[in-house]
Amino acid sequence: MGSLPPWPVVEELLLKLVLPAFGTSAALFLLVCFVTRSVALRTMGGAAALAAGLAAGNYGHELLTWWPLDAEAFPQGSADASAVPWWQVARGYAALLPATVLALCGGAAAAVLSPRTHGSMGLAIRLLTALGCALWLSEVFPPWSLPVTIAVVFVAVSLSWEAVLQVKRIGTGRIALPVIAVIWGGTAATVLVFAHSAKFSDLAALLTAALFGVCLIAMIWNHSSGVFFAAPSVFFPALMLGGAVNTFSEVPPLAFGLVAFAPCLLWLVHLPRIRRWPLRFQAVAAIIAVTIPCVAALVLTMRAESLYFEAE
């Protein structure tokens, strides 16, 4: 029969992963906001704070290395990482952490170099960053070929990223985006734990905690948090692809896909009728838009699988 996770497991996750990730990202971004009023410096500082939160949570729980190398690339009997050519660096979910930092750098650069974030330079930087991350993170999803998988991941990353930025531009993102971060990340973690991958679920919780930290401070200080969604826009589609490829469960691929593409429904907020609503109602519409595919993914997941934990 199904059961809830035992408290020692939950306590360890909170103390070693969630609190370090949240506390580090929130504290560092708060310090940045105290030190400077420059929007550009706060943007870069927030990206650095989010990366630091990921590092703190990952360090305490030891989920992934920061620069993963393919073990098969090492020469026989060699234990020297320097012996591995740079082009043989592991791809797929193992590269999530450095790829996410790359996405944060690309997002911050796009925001700083294109102040309104809708100029051609900003868009070009975001698309190039999304393409680079898709090439690095994608692993073959049967029955697709690798090029098709890369294309799907690129579409999920770029559409999600741009949809979040569009919501921020129309003024509904200040409150909506922190809530969306929790809904999206919480759904990803739940689907992955039902797919019997505690490690992947912990990775989703890691990014969610760090992202919520910077989003919360951004909301308090009235700074846009849309730029920080470069991280989940890359991280979650790649993580869900990794879950679909590398986990063994009855969770249908559609559930993983619904989570990966969930923010794409934010484009519905731009419908003319919704755009005439007061901003607070547009914010609610944005939250509901992301919630719908997330709930559908949870329903599909829970109908296919159950959680089992051994009694202590």
C-alpha positions in Angstrom: 0.0 0.0 0.0 1.1 3.6 -0.5 2.6 5.7 2.3 4.0 9.1 2.9 7.8 9.6 3.2 9.0 9.0 6.7 9.9 12.1 8.7 13.7 11.4 8.9 13.8 11.4 5.1 11.8 14.7 4.9 13.9 16.3 7.7 17.2 15.4 6.0 15.9 16.9 2.7 14.9 20.1 4.4 18.1 20.5 6.4 20.6 19.5 3.8 19.1 20.7 0.6 16.0 23.0 0.8 17.1 25.3 3.5 20.7 25.8 2.3 19.5 26.4 -1.2 16.7 28.8 -0.2 18.7 30.6 2.5 21.8 31.1 0.4 20.1 32.5 -2.6 17.7 34.7 -0.6 20.5 36.1 1.7 22.9 36.8 -1.1 20.3 38.5 -3.3 19.1 40.5 -0.3 22.7 41.7 0.3 23.0 42.7 -3.4 19.7 44.7 -3.1 21.0 46.5 0.0 24.4 47.3 -1.6 23.2 48.7 -5.0 20.2 50.2 -6.7 21.5 49.5 -10.1 19.1 47.3 -12.0 21.9 45.7 -14.0 24.0 44.9 -10.9 20.9 43.5 -9.1 20.2 41.3 -12.2 23.7 39.9 -12.3 23.8 39.6 -8.5 20.5 37.7 -8.4 21.8 35.3 -11.1 24.9 34.8 -9.0 22.8 34.3 -5.8 20.7 31.7 -7.5 23.8 29.8 -8.7 25.2 30.0 -5.1 22.0 28.6 -3.8 22.2 25.7 -6.2 25.8 25.1 -5.1 24.9 25.2 -1.4 22.0 22.7 -1.7 23.9 20.5 -4.0 26.9 20.4 -1.7 24.9 19.4 1.3 23.1 16.6 -0.5 25.8 15.6 -3.1 23.5 15.2 -6.0 25.7 16.0 -9.0 29.2 17.2 -9.7 29.7 20.7 -11.1 31.7 19.5 -14.1 30.7 15.9 -14.8 33.0 13.8 -17.0 32.1 10.6 -18.8 33.8 7.8 -17.0 34.2 5.9 -20.2 36.4 8.7 -21.6 39.2 8.1 -19.0 42.1 6.1 -20.4 42.5 2.6 -18.9 44.0 2.9 -15.4 44.0 6.7 -15.4 42.4 8.7 -12.6 43.4 12.1 -13.9 40.4 14.2 -15.0 42.8 16.3 -17.1 43.4 13.3 -19.4 39.8 13.6 -20.6 39.3 15.7 -23.8 36.9 18.6 -23.3 34.6 17.3 -26.1 34.0 14.1 -24.1 32.3 15.9 -21.2 29.2 14.0 -20.2 25.9 15.3 -21.7 22.4 14.7 -20.4 21.0 15.4 -16.9 24.5 15.0 -15.4 25.4 18.4 -16.9 22.3 20.1 -15.3 24.2 22.3 -12.9 26.8 23.9 -15.2 24.2 24.2 -18.0 21.9 26.0 -15.6 24.7 28.5 -14.7 25.3 29.0 -18.4 21.6 29.8 -18.8 21.7 32.2 -15.9 24.7 34.0 -17.5 22.9 34.2 -20.8 19.7 35.5 -19.3 21.5 38.1 -17.3 23.5 39.2 -20.4 20.3 39.4 -22.4 18.6 41.6 -19.8 21.6 43.9 -19.3 22.5 44.3 -22.9 18.9 44.8 -24.0 17.3 46.8 -21.2 13.7 46.3 -22.4 14.4 42.6 -22.9 12.5 42.5 -26.1 15.2 43.8 -28.5 16.8 41.7 -31.2 20.1 41.4 -29.2 18.3 40.1 -26.1 16.3 37.6 -28.1 19.3 36.4 -30.0 21.3 35.8 -26.8 18.4 33.9 -25.2 17.9 31.7 -28.3 21.6 30.9 -28.6 21.8 30.1 -24.9 18.7 27.8 -25.2 20.2 26.1 -28.3 23.5 25.6 -26.6 21.9 24.1 -23.5 19.6 21.9 -25.6 22.6 20.5 -27.5 24.4 19.9 -24.2 21.6 18.4 -22.1 19.6 16.3 -24.6 19.9 12.6 -24.6 18.1 10.3 -27.0 14.4 9.7 -26.1 13.3 6.5 -27.9 11.7 6.3 -30.5 13.0 9.8 -31.4 16.5 10.4 -32.9 18.9 12.7 -31.1 18.3 15.7 -33.5 14.5 15.4 -32.9 15.1 15.2 -29.1 17.3 18.3 -29.2 14.7 20.2 -31.2 11.9 19.3 -28.8 14.1 20.4 -25.8 15.0 23.6 -27.6 11.4 24.4 -28.2 10.4 23.7 -24.6 13.2 25.9 -23.3 12.8 28.8 -25.6 9.0 28.9 -25.5 8.9 28.7 -21.7 11.6 31.3 -21.3 9.9 33.8 -23.6 6.5 33.1 -22.1 7.7 34.0 -18.6 9.4 37.2 -19.9 6.2 38.2 -21.7 4.2 37.8 -18.5 6.8 39.9 -16.6 6.5 42.7 -19.3 2.8 43.1 -19.0 3.2 43.7 -15.2 1.7 40.5 -13.8 4.9 38.7 -12.9 5.8 40.3 -9.5 3.5 38.1 -7.5 2.7 35.4 -10.1 6.2 34.3 -10.9 7.2 33.2 -7.3 4.0 31.2 -7.1 4.6 29.7 -10.6 8.1 28.7 -9.5 6.7 26.7 -6.6 3.9 25.1 -8.6 6.2 24.1 -11.5 9.0 22.9 -9.3 6.8 21.1 -6.9 5.0 19.3 -9.7 8.3 18.2 -11.2 9.6 16.9 -7.9 6.3 15.0 -7.3 6.2 13.4 -10.8 9.8 12.3 -10.4 9.4 10.8 -7.0 6.4 8.8 -8.3 8.7 7.6 -11.1 10.9 6.1 -8.4 13.8 8.5 -8.7 14.5 10.2 -5.4 17.7 11.8 -6.9 15.8 13.5 -9.8 13.1 14.6 -7.4 15.7 16.1 -5.1 17.2 18.0 -8.0 13.8 19.5 -8.8 13.4 20.5 -5.1 17.0 22.0 -5.2 16.2 24.4 -8.0 12.8 25.2 -6.7 14.2 26.2 -3.3 17.0 28.4 -4.7 14.6 30.0 -7.3 12.0 30.8 -4.7 14.7 32.4 -2.6 15.6 35.0 -5.2 12.0 35.4 -6.4 10.9 36.2 -2.9 13.5 38.9 -2.5 12.7 40.2 -5.9 9.1 40.5 -5.0 9.9 42.4 -1.8 12.3 44.8 -3.5 10.1 45.2 -6.6 12.8 43.8 -8.9 11.8 41.7 -11.8 12.3 37.9 -11.3 11.6 37.0 -14.9 15.3 37.0 -15.8 16.0 34.3 -13.2 13.6 31.9 -15.0 16.4 31.3 -17.4 17.4 28.6 -14.9 14.1 26.6 -14.7 13.4 27.1 -18.4 16.5 25.0 -19.1 16.6 22.9 -15.9 13.1 21.4 -15.8 12.7 20.4 -19.5 16.1 18.7 -19.4 15.4 17.1 -16.0 12.0 15.7 -17.2 13.7 14.3 -20.3 16.2 12.7 -18.0 13.4 11.3 -15.9 11.6 9.9 -18.9 14.7 8.3 -20.3 16.5 7.0 -17.1 13.7 6.0 -14.7 11.8 2.8 -14.7 8.1 3.2 -13.9 4.6 3.2 -15.3 4.5 7.0 -15.4 3.5 7.9 -19.0 5.9 10.1 -21.1 3.0 12.6 -21.5 3.2 13.4 -17.7 6.9 14.3 -18.1 6.1 16.3 -21.2 3.2 18.3 -19.5 5.6 19.4 -16.8 8.4 20.3 -19.3 6.0 22.5 -21.4 3.8 23.8 -18.6 4.9 27.5 -18.8 4.1 27.6 -22.5 0.4 28.1 -21.5 1.4 31.5 -20.2 1.0 32.7 -23.8 -2.8 32.4 -23.2 -2.6 35.4 -20.8 -2.0 37.5 -23.9 -5.5 36.8 -25.3 -7.2 40.2 -25.9 -10.0 39.4 -23.5 -7.7 38.5 -20.6 -5.4 41.6 -21.3 -8.4 43.8 -20.6 -8.7 42.4 -17.0 -7.2 44.1 -14.0 -3.5 43.1 -13.4 -4.3 41.1 -10.3 -6.8 39.0 -12.3 -4.2 38.6 -15.1 -1.7 37.3 -12.5 -4.3 34.8 -11.3 -4.9 33.7 -14.9 -1.1 33.2 -15.4 -0.9 31.0 -12.3 -4.0 29.0 -13.4 -2.5 28.6 -16.9 0.6 26.9 -15.4 -1.4 24.9 -12.9 -3.6 23.2 -15.5 -0.9 21.1 -17.2 0.8 20.5 -13.8 -2.4 19.1 -12.4 -3.0 17.0 -15.5 0.6 15.6 -15.1 -0.1 14.8 -11.4 -3.3 13.0 -12.3 -1.6 10.9 -15.0 1.3 10.1 -12.6 -0.8 9.1 -9.6 -3.1 7.0 -11.7 -0.1 5.1 -13.0 2.1 4.7 -9.9 2.1 4.7 -6.1 4.6 5.7 -3.5 6.0 3.0 -1.2 8.2 3.6 1.8 9.4 0.9 4.2 8.3 1.4 7.7 11.1 2.3 10.1 
